[in-house]
Amino acid sequence: MVRMRTRQNRCQTPCTFAGVICALLISFAPLSSAYSKDQPFEIRSAESRLFQSVWFANALIDFRLSDEALAALDSGVVLTIELQIRLDRVRRFWLDKETAMLEQSFELSYQPLSERYVVRNLNSGEQDSFATLFSALNSMGRIVDLPIIDASLLDADEQYEIALRAVLDQNTLPGPLRLLAFWSSGFRLESDWYVWILNA
């Protein structure tokens, strides 16, 4: 089994206890944003392609934040969203065997001085800033040519499938908020697994 994990060390923006409490209080107030609906993330489409002996994945993901997550973001909390990609070998008469696991993580933050939203790719270190939350989430949800695995590591006579999901990583929240998030469904944001067959 090949296991690939390409994640850099995470640096959370310091968040004061007062800021955390403020985020929690705001979370109970009605928000007018189109992104305040408490809906899970949704993977609308995904596919893979083979290029120069490497398998790549493309996906379109709809990210919607809950009131609680929005309030925390506006209060200076950095949200980490993780893409989990699992490659399984399909077996007809037994459970599928996991071949590889890949994680791609993004940090989403709000900069009050510039009034811009910043998306940072924790795997590559690249980051972009956006004038609106809509633009930031839209950019983060467009996955283009994400390398999955070298084709030489796969058996040409076997069939493989890819499973993809997106989750809000609660483990990266500041301590006090992480404890309270355990009891709040507003921070349990994740998509269903989206599964497709790896085809040449």
Order of alpha helices (4+ residues) and beta strands (2+ residues): alpha-beta-beta-alpha-beta-beta-beta-beta-alpha-beta-beta-alpha-beta
